[in-house]
Amino acid sequence: MSYTQYNFKRDFFYEAENAIENSSITFITGPKKCGKTVCLRQLADAYENALYINMKHDFDTDEKRNDIVSSVANSIANGQKIIYLIDDAEYLALPDKDIAKIAGAYSKYDNQCTKVVFAGSHSELLEFWGHIACGGNASFIRVGFLSFSEWLSFKKMTDVSKRAYADFLHGCKEFCQGFDNTEKYLQEYLDETAELAEKPIEYITGAETESVNVNTILNVLCSSLKEQINKADISENHTGELEKSVSVSDYDCKKAIRFLSDNKLATLTYITDKPTADPYITQKFLKPSNELYRNPEVFSRLRLTVDYPMFCIDLINSATKVAYPDKISDDILRIIVTAHIRSLLSCSGVFEYENSPVSTVFIGNSGYSVEVLLSDDIAFSHSLDLVPEDYEKIILTRSREEALNNVRLIPYYRFIFDRSVNRKKV
C-alpha cells in the first residue's frame, strides 16, 4: 500500500528527514494512533532505498524478528545504502538488547550509509533504551496528535482566530483514523502494555499495568474534569455522567496517573498559593518508589490535565451530551483551553499558581508566567502581581493583543498556534 495518498505531511515528517540526513539512528516516539506509521510510510515512499518493517504485524515469531536485527547489523557492517524504518520497535524479540546490538554495530564500523529509524508508542521505554544504547549519537523526535497549526495547514487556512480554533477542536478527531472513543483507545493501550510487560526486558517502567485498568484510568480522568467543572461553578448543568465515577484508592490513582504520564497522554501539575514551588515535586510523586501519594496534603494539590483536546472533548461530550465543541459554554471552553495550554508548556518545572477564581496561572521555573484569563477585561486580573519582576508575564485574552506595561496580552488561540508552530516548550 502506498501512502502517497496522504498528501499532507505532518511537521515531524520533515524533522525525521533532517534526522535521517544527520544521524545514523533516529527514534520517533509518541502516543498510539498519532501518525507515526503514516510518517514512516511516507518516508518509505520518499526514499528509493527505504524499507518499512512493522515488528508487530509483519512477523509471527521472534526468530523472524531476530533475522531482521541480524540483517540490519550486516548492512551496517557492509556499508549498505539502505534506510530501515522499523515500526512498533518495542515488539522486537528483545528490544533493549536488539537496539543495543544495532547501536554497537555502528560503534564497530565506520558507516554513514545505513540508517535506522525506530518508532513506537511506548515512549518511556524506547527513549530509555535509545539513550542507554546510543548516548548522544541518535536523534529523538517526540510527536503528538495533530496540532492547531498543522490543522490550519491541512485545511489550507491562514486565519488564526477563535472560529478556526473551534473548528480545530471539532475536526481534530476526524483526522485521527481509528479513534472511536477514549475508553476503547485506553483499553487497546493497556492490552499492548500488558503484552510488553511479559517480555524479558530489564527496564519495564512505562510498561506497568499492575492495579491499572481502563475503569480506573477513566475514573481518574473524569474525577479531574469534574473537579475543574465544580471549580467553574457549573457542575449542576455539566457533570452528567461524571457523577458516576467511583472513588479510587490513592495508590491506584497514582498508578493510573503514571500510566497516563508515561505514555504522554496527560500532565500532572502541582498547585500552590505561593508564586514559588518545588519544580520537581511532580517528578518525585511519579517515581515508583516515592510514597508522596500517602500525603493527603500533597495529593490534594495535584492537577491532572489531558494533553490533547481530542480526548478532553470526547470525555466532556460523553458527560455533557454536547455534540459540537464550538457551541459549548465559555466555562467548558476554558477547561479545554487550560488543559491545552498546559500541554504546550514544559512537563516539569511548571506549577499552577492558584489565587484567582476567574483564571489559571502557570509559572515556569525558567522565568515565565502565563495567565489563562480568556477575557479582554483585565481590570480584575491581579494574579501576576506577586510574580517576580524579571519573569516574562503573559495574559491570554479572548481577542485583545497588546503590550501593557511589562505584561503581554495575547489571544489564547494565537498563543496555542505560536507554540504549536515552534513545537518547543516555553
Secondary structure, DSSP 8 states (H G I E B T S, - for coil): --GGG-----HHHHHHHHHHHH-SEEEEE--TTSSHHHHHHHHHHH-TTEEEEETTTS-SSHHHHHHHHHHHHHHHHHT--EEEEEESGGGSSSHHHHHHHHHHHHHHS--SSEEEEEEES-HHHHHHHHHHHHTTSEEEEE--S--HHHHHHHTT----SHHHHHHHHHHHHHHSTT---HHHHHHHHHHHHHHHHTS--S--TT---TT--HHHHHHHHHHHHHHHHHHTT-HHHH-GGGGG-----HHHHHHHHHHHHHTTSEEEEEEESSS---TTHHHHHHSTT--GGG-HHHHTTEEEEESSHHHHHHHHHHHH----GGGS-HHHHHHHHHHHHHHTS-SSSEEEE---SS-EEEEETTTEEEEE---S--TT--TTTTS-TTSEEEEEESS--EEETTEEEEEHHHHHHHHHHHT---
